[in-house]
Amino acid sequence: MKIVRISILILFCFNQLYAIDFSGMKWISIDESLMKPNQWICFRKNFNVNENKGPANFYIAVDSKYWLWINGKMVVFEGELKRGPTPQDTYYDKVDISSFLKKGNNSIAILVWYWGKDGFCHKNSGKPGLLAKLVLNKQQVNSDESWKVQIHPAYGESAPPYPNPRLPESNIHFDAQKDIAGWEQYNYDDRHWDFARVGGIYPCSPWNKLIERPIPNWYDSGILPYDSVSYQNDSTHLIVKARLPRNLSVTPFLKIRSVEGKLIDIRTDNYKGGSEYNVRAEYITKNGEQEFEAYNYVNGHQVIYTLPKGIEVVSLGYRETRYNTKHIGKFECNDDFYNKLWIKAENTMNLNMRDAIQDADRERSQWWGDAVIVSGEILYSCDTNGTKLIKKAIKNLVDWQKPTGVLFSPVPTGKSYKELPAQMLASIGKFGFWNYYLYSGDSETIRYVYPSVKKYLALWAVESNGLLIHRSGDWDWYDWGNNIDATVMENAWYCLALESAYNMALLLDLKEDALAYSKKMQVINQAVNSFFWNGHEYRSPNYRGNTDDRTNGLAVLAGFADQEKWQSIRHFLNGYANAGPYMEKYILESYFQQGDVKLGLERMKNRYEYMVNHEYTTLWEDWRIGGSGGGSINHGWAGGPLSLLSEYIAGIRPLEAGWKQFIIKPQLGNLKWVNCTVPAANGMIDVRIQKTDGSFDLKAVNTLRCSYIVAIPKMAGFKKININDKEYDGLSLLKLNSQNVSFKEADNDFWYLKTDLQQLKIVVN
C-alpha cells in the first residue's frame, strides 16, 4: 500500500511540474456594451521570435469556438470544445505551432465565434472571451490589452427559421460586401483596430478554471470535390444539389462570380432531420469572383445550394471535419447484409463522435442511453483516440453530478437536464462504466468515478419483499414504443449497475462495499424470479400490455434467467418484436450470450432489413423515418450490431482489463466465413474464420504480446486438428502442453486452447 501511495504522489508531482500555469493571465474581449449572442470577433497580435528552435506550444481558451492562423496559414479549423467540463469551468486547447513560426516578425490571427446561448451540449459563460499563451523557449506571448480586436462586420443574423433550441449554434449569415479582406494575413495593417479590453485575471468568472482538452482536434480533410453535382433551374433560382460520398459532417464551400447583393442559401438534405431545424448558412455576394466557406458544420447526404439567377458557379466543394480517430476495426462475412449493417453502424457512430458522444443531428447532445451503446461501438472500431472520447463522457457525467447525488443527462448542458433513472443505471453499469474499464484497463478513471457511482446508488432503495422501489426521476423513460414492462426492466438495470459497482469495489479493494452489492444482487434476483417469472417469461403482475421483449432480453443479461428459463424466453422472443432500436441491442445480445447465434442473426436481419436496404448510409432513431422521438436518420443507439458482430460472431473480447488476456470464440451460426479486425489497447487482433460442413479453419494475428484463449468448435466426425502445421487427434489434443500452445479445458461445444503465439493457424477436418 505504501508503494501505491508513493507512486500516486510521484505521478501528481510529475503532472504538476508539467502543467501549464495560467495564474495572472488576462482574458481579453471587446467592450461589454458591444457584446451580444452569435457574435464573430477577430483578434490579432504581431510579435517577434528571437530564435525558432524547439517546441512552440500555443494554449488557447475561448467561449465558444475559434479558428487560428499563424503568419496567414490556417493552423486550427474549429478549435475549442463546447463549454462545460464542469458546470462552471472551461476547456483549453494545446496546439504545437512550431512549424508555422519563423525567426523575426510573426502574426497570430484568431476568429472567435461566441454563441451566447445555452444548449443541450454547451454551457454559456455569458461573455465572449479569449485567453492565449504562446511558450517558445524562454519567450512568451500572452493575451493582454496590446492585442488588437475587431467585431467582424460581415457576420450577422439570418432570417428565420432558426435552429431548434437544443443547439447553441446559430445559422451563419455572411455579407461579403462587409468583409474584412485579408485580415488574417501576416502583413495586414491592423493599426485602425481597437485594442482589446481586459475581461478578467485568471482564474476569474465567468470562465473560471481551465481544463485541458482531453480529446484531439478534429480531422480536417481540406476542401474536396463532391461526388456529383446536379443543376435545376426554376423561374428565379438555380438549385444545385451536390452529392457527398455518404452522410458526412462538412462545411460547404463555393467559388462564384456575381454582382453584389444576391442571397445564397446553403443547407443539407438533413436540414430538418429529426423533425426540427438544424443549422444552415446564408451568403450575400459582393462584386466579382469570390469564395466562401460556411464554418458551422452540417451533415447530410447532399449539400443544397440555392442561388439567384445570374450567378456563375466556378467550383463547389466541402471540408469534412470529424472526430480524429483511425477506424481500425472491421467485420466482413459471406452475407453482405451484415457487412452493410456494420458499415452503416460505423458511419452513424462516426457522425455522433464530436465534442461529446452525441445522439443525433437535431440535438448534438450526450444522452447517456445513447452513449452506452455508442461507446461499445467505439471500442470495437476506433484507435485509442476513440477511447479518450468515452473517458471524457464518463468524467462529464460524474463532474456534473448534483450535490444530492443525482446523475443526469445530457451533460455538458446549460439548457435543460433530466434524471432518466434507467439511463443513469445503464451508464454506471456493466455495459457503461465497467465495459469501458474492461476494454481500456483505465483503473485511474474507475477510482475517480467510484464515489459518484456509490453516491448515486445510495439514492435507490429496496422494499421488504426484495424488489426495487421505483424511482421516477425527471423523465421515466425506457425506450420508444409501447408495451413496456418498466418494473421488471428497472430491477434488471439496477442489478447490472450493482454488478458494475461490485466489480469496481473489488478492483479498489473495498471489500465491505463489494459484499453489500453482492448481497443486494442476490436478494433482487430471488425476488424477481419469485414475483415476475410466470413459468414462461418475465412479466410484472400489474402490467396489462403485451409481454415485453425488452424486459425479457434484459432479464437474461442481468442474470435472472438460467438456461431452462432461456429456452422459454427464446421461444417467446422468436415470435415477438416490439422494442425500438435502442433496446433491441440488448435483446440481440441475450441471444448471443446464450449461444443462440443462428436465431440471433435471423432476428437481427428481420429487424434491420428495411434500414439496411434503404439508400441512407446511416441508421435511424426508430424503425421508420420520422418515427418516435422525431425519427432522426442518424442515431448512434441503432448501431448496437457493430459491437455484437465483432464480440460474439467473430468472438473477440477481453478476459482481463486492458486486453491483458482475451478470447477468440467464433460462433458463426449459418455464416460460412468471417473476417474481423479489432483494435485492442495499443495493438490489433485480426481473425479470419472459414467453415464448411466438415471443416473449420481459423487464422489469428495478435500484436498484443499477451496470452489468449482460442475456442475450437467440436465437429462431429472430425479426424485431425492441425495447429501451426502440427497434427493432433482428439486424445493428443487433450494432452497438448507445449511452450506456446496448451490445452486448457472443454465443454459440450468447444475445446479451449491457451497460447501466446502472435500468429496462429488452426484447421479442423
DRENLUMGU-417406 format. One record per residue (C-alpha): residue number from 1; x, y, z. Coordinates in steps of 0.05 Angstrom, whole numbers. Layout:
- NUM, X, Y, Z
...
***
This chain:
- 1, 0, 0, 0
- 2, 57, 48, 16
- 3, 87, 35, -53
- 4, 20, 53, -86
- 5, 15, 118, -47
- 6, 86, 138, -65
- 7, 72, 124, -138
- 8, 9, 166, -137
- 9, 48, 223, -103
- 10, 103, 219, -156
- 11, 51, 220, -212
- 12, 17, 280, -180
- 13, 83, 318, -175
- 14, 101, 300, -246
- 15, 34, 326, -272
- 16, 42, 390, -231
- 17, 113, 400, -257
- 18, 90, 399, -330
- 19, 21, 431, -320
- 20, 12, 499, -354
- 21, 5, 557, -305
- 22, -47, 608, -325
- 23, -44, 647, -260
- 24, -48, 721, -270
- 25, -61, 716, -345
- 26, -111, 763, -377
- 27, -176, 744, -411
- 28, -188, 794, -467
- 29, -251, 813, -504
- 30, -289, 874, -531
- 31, -325, 930, -495
- 32, -383, 900, -455
- 33, -433, 947, -486
- 34, -419, 915, -554
- 35, -427, 843, -533
- 36, -485, 803, -559
- 37, -502, 730, -577
- 38, -480, 700, -643
- 39, -420, 746, -650
- 40, -357, 737, -690
- 41, -295, 772, -663
- 42, -226, 779, -696
- 43, -163, 782, -653
- 44, -92, 797, -678
- 45, -23, 800, -648
- 46, 44, 815, -681
- 47, 106, 791, -645
- 48, 179, 777, -655
- 49, 213, 709, -650
- 50, 286, 712, -628
- 51, 303, 640, -644
- 52, 255, 590, -676
- 53, 282, 526, -645
- 54, 247, 473, -604
- 55, 173, 465, -589
- 56, 125, 524, -592
- 57, 62, 508, -554
- 58, 2, 553, -560
- 59, -50, 548, -505
- 60, -118, 578, -521
- 61, -187, 581, -489
- 62, -249, 616, -515
- 63, -324, 617, -510
- 64, -346, 586, -557
- 65, -304, 565, -618
- 66, -243, 592, -654
- 67, -204, 589, -720
- 68, -128, 601, -716
- 69, -79, 628, -767
- 70, -4, 637, -757
- 71, 30, 682, -809
- 72, -31, 676, -853
- 73, -33, 600, -853
- 74, -91, 564, -821
- 75, -68, 521, -763
- 76, -133, 501, -729
- 77, -201, 495, -763
- 78, -255, 498, -708
- 79, -217, 495, -643
- 80, -243, 492, -571
- 81, -294, 444, -542
- 82, -365, 461, -525
- 83, -361, 491, -456
- 84, -373, 450, -393
- 85, -320, 403, -364
- 86, -358, 422, -301
- 87, -418, 468, -291
- 88, -371, 527, -280
- 89, -307, 514, -319
- 90, -279, 519, -389
- 91, -234, 476, -434
- 92, -170, 499, -466
- 93, -131, 473, -526
- 94, -57, 460, -532
- 95, -31, 469, -603
- 96, 40, 458, -629
- 97, 53, 517, -677
- 98, 129, 509, -684
- 99, 126, 492, -758
- 100, 87, 556, -773
- 101, 134, 605, -739
- 102, 195, 639, -768
- 103, 253, 679, -739
- 104, 235, 752, -736
- 105, 166, 782, -743
- 106, 105, 736, -737
- 107, 30, 745, -732
- 108, -27, 709, -696
- 109, -98, 717, -722
- 110, -157, 686, -685
- 111, -230, 686, -706
- 112, -276, 673, -646
- 113, -349, 653, -653
- 114, -386, 669, -589
- 115, -453, 632, -587
- 116, -480, 669, -528
- 117, -534, 619, -511
- 118, -540, 553, -475
- 119, -553, 486, -509
- 120, -564, 414, -490
- 121, -489, 405, -501
- 122, -459, 473, -482
- 123, -459, 518, -420
- 124, -456, 591, -440
- 125, -408, 633, -398
- 126, -446, 696, -414
- 127, -386, 733, -443
- 128, -343, 726, -505
- 129, -270, 720, -486
- 130, -201, 696, -506
- 131, -143, 673, -464
- 132, -79, 655, -502
- 133, -8, 637, -483
- 134, 49, 621, -531
- 135, 110, 588, -499
- 136, 173, 586, -544
- 137, 239, 571, -509
- 138, 247, 628, -459
- 139, 197, 672, -496
- 140, 123, 680, -480
- 141, 68, 717, -516
- 142, 5, 725, -473
- 143, -63, 754, -486
- 144, -67, 825, -459
- 145, -90, 895, -477
- 146, -36, 901, -530
- 147, -75, 853, -575
- 148, -119, 884, -630
- 149, -192, 867, -635
- 150, -249, 878, -685
- 151, -320, 854, -688
- 152, -326, 821, -756
- 153, -379, 863, -792
- 154, -396, 812, -846
- 155, -428, 763, -797
- 156, -499, 777, -776
- 157, -566, 745, -762
- 158, -601, 701, -813
- 159, -674, 704, -830
- 160, -719, 652, -795
- 161, -726, 595, -786
- 162, -672, 587, -733
- 163, -641, 523, -706
- 164, -682, 486, -654
- 165, -667, 510, -582
- 166, -628, 447, -564
- 167, -570, 474, -606
- 168, -525, 530, -580
- 169, -502, 544, -652
- 170, -537, 594, -696
- 171, -545, 598, -771
- 172, -490, 635, -807
- 173, -506, 699, -844
- 174, -446, 728, -881
- 175, -449, 792, -922
- 176, -388, 793, -966
- 177, -397, 867, -980
- 178, -377, 879, -907
- 179, -318, 830, -906
- 180, -250, 849, -877
- 181, -207, 826, -935
- 182, -143, 791, -914
- 183, -148, 807, -840
- 184, -117, 741, -821
- 185, -56, 751, -866
- 186, 14, 765, -839
- 187, 22, 834, -869
- 188, -49, 861, -854
- 189, -48, 931, -826
- 190, -89, 930, -761
- 191, -69, 998, -735
- 192, -140, 1024, -742
- 193, -167, 967, -699
- 194, -184, 976, -626
- 195, -141, 949, -570
- 196, -171, 891, -533
- 197, -206, 902, -467
- 198, -185, 860, -407
- 199, -244, 818, -383
- 200, -211, 789, -321
- 201, -149, 759, -290
- 202, -145, 683, -288
- 203, -178, 649, -252
- 204, -239, 692, -258
- 205, -314, 690, -271
- 206, -348, 674, -317
- 207, -297, 627, -348
- 208, -266, 602, -283
- 209, -217, 544, -282
- 210, -186, 520, -347
- 211, -182, 445, -360
- 212, -142, 417, -418
- 213, -180, 389, -476
- 214, -179, 313, -466
- 215, -191, 294, -538
- 216, -154, 311, -603
- 217, -170, 367, -651
- 218, -216, 348, -709
- 219, -194, 311, -770
- 220, -193, 362, -827
- 221, -197, 336, -899
- 222, -184, 404, -932
- 223, -231, 424, -989
- 224, -254, 364, -1030
- 225, -297, 359, -1093
- 226, -367, 329, -1088
- 227, -381, 260, -1116
- 228, -431, 291, -1165
- 229, -467, 357, -1176
- 230, -535, 367, -1209
- 231, -567, 433, -1231
- 232, -641, 451, -1232
- 233, -670, 518, -1255
- 234, -735, 549, -1235
- 235, -761, 618, -1253
- 236, -717, 656, -1204
- 237, -663, 609, -1177
- 238, -611, 557, -1194
- 239, -615, 499, -1146
- 240, -551, 458, -1141
- 241, -551, 390, -1107
- 242, -481, 367, -1090
- 243, -476, 294, -1071
- 244, -429, 272, -1014
- 245, -397, 202, -1013
- 246, -442, 185, -953
- 247, -474, 222, -895
- 248, -416, 266, -871
- 249, -403, 326, -825
- 250, -380, 381, -871
- 251, -370, 456, -880
- 252, -394, 474, -951
- 253, -351, 516, -997
- 254, -367, 555, -1060
- 255, -329, 597, -1111
- 256, -372, 641, -1156
- 257, -375, 702, -1199
- 258, -432, 750, -1184
- 259, -455, 821, -1176
- 260, -465, 846, -1106
- 261, -525, 837, -1061
- 262, -551, 768, -1081
- 263, -571, 720, -1026
- 264, -548, 647, -1030
- 265, -578, 594, -984
- 266, -535, 534, -963
- 267, -564, 474, -926
- 268, -564, 398, -930
- 269, -619, 349, -945
- 270, -618, 335, -870
- 271, -633, 408, -851
- 272, -697, 385, -817
- 273, -671, 317, -796
- 274, -708, 290, -735
- 275, -768, 336, -749
- 276, -735, 401, -725
- 277, -689, 452, -757
- 278, -614, 443, -753
- 279, -565, 496, -779
- 280, -555, 528, -847
- 281, -518, 586, -878
- 282, -535, 650, -917
- 283, -485, 686, -961
- 284, -494, 755, -992
- 285, -450, 766, -1053
- 286, -401, 822, -1069
- 287, -380, 842, -1139
- 288, -333, 796, -1178
- 289, -302, 728, -1164
- 290, -307, 706, -1092
- 291, -301, 647, -1045
- 292, -339, 629, -982
- 293, -338, 571, -933
- 294, -393, 564, -880
- 295, -358, 549, -815
- 296, -418, 519, -778
- 297, -413, 445, -794
- 298, -474, 409, -822
- 299, -487, 338, -842
- 300, -527, 301, -894
- 301, -522, 261, -958
- 302, -522, 323, -1003
- 303, -510, 397, -997
- 304, -562, 441, -1030
- 305, -542, 510, -1055
- 306, -599, 556, -1076
- 307, -571, 614, -1118
- 308, -608, 671, -1151
- 309, -603, 671, -1226
- 310, -545, 708, -1257
- 311, -492, 677, -1211
- 312, -438, 637, -1245
- 313, -413, 576, -1207
- 314, -338, 568, -1214
- 315, -329, 510, -1166
- 316, -362, 477, -1106
- 317, -332, 434, -1052
- 318, -335, 413, -979
- 319, -289, 403, -920
- 320, -302, 341, -878
- 321, -288, 351, -804
- 322, -298, 295, -755
- 323, -272, 265, -692
- 324, -198, 249, -703
- 325, -192, 174, -696
- 326, -168, 118, -740
- 327, -223, 67, -757
- 328, -183, 3, -746
- 329, -240, -45, -733
- 330, -271, -85, -790
- 331, -322, -140, -798
- 332, -337, -179, -861
- 333, -374, -244, -875
- 334, -405, -282, -933
- 335, -473, -249, -922
- 336, -470, -178, -948
- 337, -529, -157, -905
- 338, -487, -158, -842
- 339, -429, -124, -878
- 340, -475, -66, -897
- 341, -504, -63, -827
- 342, -435, -59, -795
- 343, -412, -4, -843
- 344, -476, 37, -833
- 345, -468, 29, -758
- 346, -396, 53, -762
- 347, -415, 113, -804
- 348, -471, 131, -756
- 349, -422, 126, -698
- 350, -372, 169, -736
- 351, -424, 225, -743
- 352, -441, 222, -669
- 353, -370, 230, -644
- 354, -353, 303, -636
- 355, -348, 348, -574
- 356, -384, 292, -538
- 357, -416, 225, -555
- 358, -477, 254, -589
- 359, -546, 225, -600
- 360, -570, 258, -665
- 361, -565, 317, -712
- 362, -621, 359, -682
- 363, -592, 356, -612
- 364, -517, 340, -615
- 365, -526, 321, -541
- 366, -496, 269, -495
- 367, -556, 229, -472
- 368, -526, 170, -435
- 369, -571, 115, -460
- 370, -542, 131, -529
- 371, -472, 140, -502
- 372, -470, 70, -471
- 373, -485, 36, -538
- 374, -441, 82, -580
- 375, -383, 72, -532
- 376, -386, -3, -546
- 377, -383, 12, -620
- 378, -322, 58, -610
- 379, -285, 3, -572
- 380, -293, -45, -630
- 381, -276, 3, -686
- 382, -231, 61, -664
- 383, -159, 70, -641
- 384, -142, 97, -572
- 385, -164, 167, -592
- 386, -234, 139, -593
- 387, -226, 113, -522
- 388, -209, 184, -500
- 389, -279, 207, -520
- 390, -311, 154, -476
- 391, -267, 175, -418
- 392, -288, 248, -429
- 393, -362, 227, -429
- 394, -354, 189, -364
- 395, -318, 246, -329
- 396, -370, 296, -355
- 397, -426, 254, -324
- 398, -395, 249, -254
- 399, -367, 321, -255
- 400, -438, 347, -266
- 401, -468, 304, -210
- 402, -515, 344, -166
- 403, -498, 352, -92
- 404, -557, 307, -76
- 405, -523, 250, -114
- 406, -568, 254, -175
- 407, -536, 238, -242
- 408, -570, 268, -303
- 409, -563, 279, -377
- 410, -549, 309, -425
- 411, -483, 337, -399
- 412, -450, 385, -410
- 413, -512, 428, -412
- 414, -539, 497, -399
- 415, -607, 488, -428
- 416, -641, 431, -393
- 417, -626, 369, -353
- 418, -664, 307, -334
- 419, -651, 248, -290
- 420, -672, 188, -332
- 421, -663, 134, -278
- 422, -659, 75, -326
- 423, -607, 110, -369
- 424, -567, 131, -308
- 425, -565, 59, -283
- 426, -543, 38, -353
- 427, -488, 90, -354
- 428, -454, 68, -289
- 429, -470, -5, -302
- 430, -440, -67, -335
- 431, -447, -40, -406
- 432, -426, 31, -387
- 433, -370, 49, -339
- 434, -348, -23, -328
- 435, -346, -40, -401
- 436, -300, 20, -412
- 437, -253, -7, -358
- 438, -254, -78, -385
- 439, -232, -55, -454
- 440, -185, 2, -433
- 441, -155, -22, -368
- 442, -161, 50, -343
- 443, -165, 38, -267
- 444, -150, 111, -253
- 445, -217, 132, -282
- 446, -253, 78, -243
- 447, -221, 104, -179
- 448, -243, 175, -198
- 449, -316, 157, -213
- 450, -329, 105, -159
- 451, -350, 155, -104
- 452, -402, 184, -152
- 453, -427, 115, -170
- 454, -434, 97, -97
- 455, -469, 163, -82
- 456, -519, 152, -138
- 457, -535, 81, -119
- 458, -548, 104, -48
- 459, -609, 142, -75
- 460, -642, 75, -91
- 461, -677, 31, -40
- 462, -706, -39, -38
- 463, -774, -59, -10
- 464, -782, -111, 45
- 465, -801, -162, -9
- 466, -733, -153, -42
- 467, -756, -113, -103
- 468, -731, -44, -122
- 469, -772, 16, -101
- 470, -789, 54, -165
- 471, -751, 119, -177
- 472, -785, 162, -230
- 473, -732, 218, -233
- 474, -748, 274, -282
- 475, -765, 230, -341
- 476, -789, 159, -332
- 477, -764, 136, -400
- 478, -742, 66, -420
- 479, -749, 62, -496
- 480, -791, 89, -553
- 481, -853, 49, -567
- 482, -907, 16, -526
- 483, -918, -47, -485
- 484, -860, -30, -437
- 485, -859, -70, -373
- 486, -819, -18, -335
- 487, -820, -52, -267
- 488, -780, -113, -288
- 489, -734, -71, -332
- 490, -717, -24, -274
- 491, -697, -83, -229
- 492, -654, -110, -286
- 493, -618, -44, -298
- 494, -607, -37, -223
- 495, -575, -106, -218
- 496, -530, -90, -277
- 497, -508, -27, -241
- 498, -496, -66, -177
- 499, -454, -116, -216
- 500, -411, -59, -242
- 501, -405, -27, -173
- 502, -386, -95, -144
- 503, -330, -103, -194
- 504, -306, -32, -181
- 505, -305, -44, -106
- 506, -264, -108, -115
- 507, -215, -71, -161
- 508, -206, -16, -109
- 509, -201, -67, -51
- 510, -265, -42, -19
- 511, -288, -109, 7
- 512, -345, -85, 51
- 513, -376, -47, -7
- 514, -368, -107, -53
- 515, -402, -153, -3
- 516, -460, -105, 5
- 517, -470, -101, -71
- 518, -466, -177, -77
- 519, -520, -187, -24
- 520, -566, -137, -58
- 521, -558, -173, -124
- 522, -577, -239, -93
- 523, -638, -210, -58
- 524, -664, -177, -121
- 525, -650, -238, -164
- 526, -691, -282, -118
- 527, -747, -230, -113
- 528, -751, -220, -189
- 529, -757, -295, -201
- 530, -809, -302, -145
- 531, -854, -244, -166
- 532, -842, -235, -241
- 533, -828, -304, -271
- 534, -895, -335, -291
- 535, -867, -401, -317
- 536, -859, -376, -388
- 537, -830, -306, -387
- 538, -816, -247, -342
- 539, -877, -203, -331
- 540, -898, -159, -272
- 541, -967, -176, -243
- 542, -996, -106, -250
- 543, -973, -97, -323
- 544, -1031, -102, -373
- 545, -997, -97, -441
- 546, -967, -150, -486
- 547, -908, -185, -454
- 548, -847, -141, -464
- 549, -789, -167, -506
- 550, -743, -114, -477
- 551, -757, -137, -407
- 552, -741, -210, -422
- 553, -677, -196, -461
- 554, -651, -151, -406
- 555, -671, -201, -352
- 556, -625, -251, -385
- 557, -566, -203, -386
- 558, -579, -184, -313
- 559, -570, -257, -294
- 560, -642, -271, -273
- 561, -654, -327, -323
- 562, -620, -395, -321
- 563, -613, -438, -383
- 564, -680, -471, -372
- 565, -716, -404, -368
- 566, -678, -381, -430
- 567, -709, -437, -471
- 568, -778, -409, -456
- 569, -757, -336, -465
- 570, -725, -353, -532
- 571, -789, -384, -556
- 572, -826, -320, -538
- 573, -774, -274, -569
- 574, -774, -314, -634
- 575, -847, -294, -645
- 576, -849, -224, -618
- 577, -811, -160, -635
- 578, -833, -93, -606
- 579, -771, -58, -579
- 580, -743, 5, -610
- 581, -673, 5, -639
- 582, -646, 28, -571
- 583, -668, -34, -531
- 584, -663, -82, -590
- 585, -587, -84, -579
- 586, -597, -117, -511
- 587, -648, -167, -537
- 588, -599, -189, -591
- 589, -543, -193, -541
- 590, -585, -241, -499
- 591, -587, -289, -558
- 592, -512, -286, -570
- 593, -495, -290, -496
- 594, -535, -355, -492
- 595, -502, -383, -554
- 596, -565, -380, -598
- 597, -527, -347, -655
- 598, -568, -372, -713
- 599, -633, -345, -683
- 600, -600, -281, -661
- 601, -574, -267, -731
- 602, -642, -282, -760
- 603, -675, -233, -713
- 604, -622, -180, -728
- 605, -636, -188, -803
- 606, -712, -184, -793
- 607, -708, -122, -751
- 608, -657, -84, -791
- 609, -676, -106, -862
- 610, -712, -42, -882
- 611, -659, 3, -853
- 612, -601, -34, -885
- 613, -634, -37, -954
- 614, -651, 37, -953
- 615, -609, 86, -992
- 616, -589, 125, -929
- 617, -518, 109, -905
- 618, -535, 116, -831
- 619, -581, 82, -781
- 620, -643, 114, -751
- 621, -674, 133, -685
- 622, -735, 90, -698
- 623, -750, 33, -747
- 624, -783, 83, -794
- 625, -761, 152, -816
- 626, -797, 206, -778
- 627, -819, 158, -724
- 628, -815, 163, -649
- 629, -775, 219, -618
- 630, -774, 257, -684
- 631, -744, 199, -721
- 632, -674, 224, -739
- 633, -638, 186, -793
- 634, -572, 188, -755
- 635, -577, 158, -686
- 636, -519, 121, -655
- 637, -560, 76, -610
- 638, -584, 38, -671
- 639, -513, 14, -684
- 640, -510, -39, -630
- 641, -499, -95, -681
- 642, -430, -67, -695
- 643, -403, -88, -628
- 644, -445, -151, -625
- 645, -419, -179, -691
- 646, -347, -168, -671
- 647, -354, -191, -599
- 648, -399, -252, -608
- 649, -398, -275, -680
- 650, -323, -265, -691
- 651, -319, -279, -616
- 652, -264, -229, -598
- 653, -268, -199, -528
- 654, -223, -185, -469
- 655, -220, -232, -409
- 656, -176, -186, -367
- 657, -180, -110, -366
- 658, -140, -75, -420
- 659, -136, -137, -463
- 660, -82, -168, -418
- 661, -116, -233, -436
- 662, -171, -244, -487
- 663, -211, -298, -521
- 664, -227, -315, -593
- 665, -291, -356, -592
- 666, -324, -353, -660
- 667, -397, -372, -666
- 668, -417, -366, -739
- 669, -487, -394, -739
- 670, -505, -403, -813
- 671, -448, -359, -837
- 672, -393, -392, -877
- 673, -336, -344, -864
- 674, -319, -284, -822
- 675, -260, -235, -824
- 676, -254, -189, -765
- 677, -203, -138, -740
- 678, -208, -109, -670
- 679, -167, -51, -641
- 680, -141, -73, -573
- 681, -101, -29, -525
- 682, -43, -6, -568
- 683, -47, -65, -615
- 684, -93, -103, -660
- 685, -125, -172, -666
- 686, -142, -199, -734
- 687, -182, -263, -742
- 688, -203, -300, -805
- 689, -251, -358, -798
- 690, -279, -405, -850
- 691, -324, -465, -840
- 692, -358, -519, -881
- 693, -399, -579, -861
- 694, -336, -618, -850
- 695, -281, -568, -834
- 696, -263, -507, -793
- 697, -205, -461, -810
- 698, -181, -404, -764
- 699, -123, -356, -774
- 700, -107, -305, -720
- 701, -55, -249, -716
- 702, -44, -217, -648
- 703, 3, -158, -639
- 704, -10, -150, -564
- 705, 45, -198, -540
- 706, 0, -230, -488
- 707, -32, -298, -477
- 708, -102, -311, -503
- 709, -154, -367, -507
- 710, -178, -397, -572
- 711, -243, -436, -573
- 712, -246, -491, -626
- 713, -316, -516, -642
- 714, -324, -590, -634
- 715, -342, -621, -701
- 716, -377, -688, -709
- 717, -334, -739, -745
- 718, -270, -699, -745
- 719, -206, -737, -756
- 720, -150, -688, -741
- 721, -133, -619, -716
- 722, -75, -581, -747
- 723, -44, -526, -704
- 724, 10, -486, -739
- 725, 25, -546, -784
- 726, 27, -597, -727
- 727, -27, -651, -727
- 728, -66, -677, -667
- 729, -123, -725, -657
- 730, -174, -717, -601
- 731, -133, -754, -549
- 732, -67, -720, -564
- 733, -102, -652, -564
- 734, -124, -663, -492
- 735, -52, -675, -472
- 736, -24, -616, -510
- 737, 22, -575, -465
- 738, 77, -544, -506
- 739, 113, -479, -491
- 740, 68, -437, -537
- 741, 2, -476, -540
- 742, -32, -517, -486
- 743, -99, -550, -477
- 744, -140, -513, -423
- 745, -209, -544, -418
- 746, -271, -567, -457
- 747, -346, -560, -453
- 748, -402, -590, -495
- 749, -388, -547, -556
- 750, -315, -524, -554
- 751, -244, -543, -539
- 752, -204, -486, -507
- 753, -131, -475, -520
- 754, -84, -425, -487
- 755, -29, -393, -529
- 756, 16, -332, -535
- 757, 32, -341, -608
- 758, 27, -277, -649
- 759, 6, -318, -710
- 760, -38, -379, -703
- 761, -68, -424, -755
- 762, -118, -479, -736
- 763, -151, -528, -784
- 764, -202, -580, -762
- 765, -226, -632, -811
***
